[in-house]
Amino acid sequence: MTNAKPTAVDDLLVFFEDNWIRGNLLRLSSDPEGADMYVRFVNGVRVDAKHGPDHETIIRGEYGTFKLKPDGHFEYELDYTLDVVKNLTKYDQLIEKLSFKMSDGSGGTDLGVLTLAIDGVNEGEKYHEILDFDDLGVLSRADNFSLPDYRNFALSVNGSHEVTLLNGIVYDTIPGVNAITEDGFSDTVLSPGSAPVSLKMLDGGEFTFQSVSIAELSAAPFHLTLTALNDGQIVYQQELEVTGPTLEVNLEDIEEIRFDFMGNSVVMDNFSLFALL
């Protein structure tokens, strides 16, 4: 019986530069017999299928890198060491092309082209956000109040949102931190003891950290370790001494920031951040 060959279809995918860029080379392709389809070559590079379906072959594009699986699924990361990528603006577009050969695993093959268009995002479209928690409407002095996702950001303590605390301790002797009023208590985030605080955007996007109002409960100078991450990799880590009411460190294009207070119980307020619209 003659094997009916599969059909590869040329495709176009469009993303903004700050999107999670991913897709499938074979999303429009088909096989008349319903056979599983595989990518064999991309831009002349053999796609490694010998190490299992989850093995990723690295394909270097003109402006970034593709990580491609045998079934056609891929992720793409722009190379911001390139000036043309670094200077991408709202009215610019980068084009990547992948010429591929696909197979049905029974000798049938076809050729196709994926065009990937990446639109720039204007730096001027970043917005400034202050996480001050003043609009949460908390009227109880009870401890252990769970902090919800807030203004497109998520806070956690020790990796759990359930133990993120707003705490009814009087902070009026600590510079830079709001005090409890007769109507309730100040909306501040407490990190008790060794529990580190982590901050990231709900959509996993990048942001810029500028400063935070921060103080240890004894109002004495203390040390903390500040860590910033992008794509799961540490891009900044430093032990800092906090001597005043505001910690100022400019960290751009990060996906997560972590505060490890090294055993100190700390209150935090007024996170100053920039993020893309």
TAQUI-V700713 format. One record per helix or strand of 2 or more residues. SS is the DSSP state (H for helix, E for strand). FROM is the first residue (numbers start at 1). TO is the last residue. If there is no record, write none. Layout:
BEGIN
ss: (SS & SS)
from: (FROM & FROM)
to: (TO & TO)
END
This chain:
BEGIN
ss: (E & E & E & E & E & E & E & H & E & E & H & E & E & E & E & E & E & E & E & E & E)
from: (11 & 22 & 38 & 45 & 57 & 64 & 73 & 83 & 93 & 109 & 123 & 126 & 153 & 189 & 197 & 207 & 222 & 233 & 246 & 256 & 266)
to: (16 & 24 & 42 & 46 & 60 & 68 & 78 & 86 & 103 & 119 & 125 & 131 & 157 & 191 & 201 & 216 & 230 & 242 & 254 & 260 & 276)
END
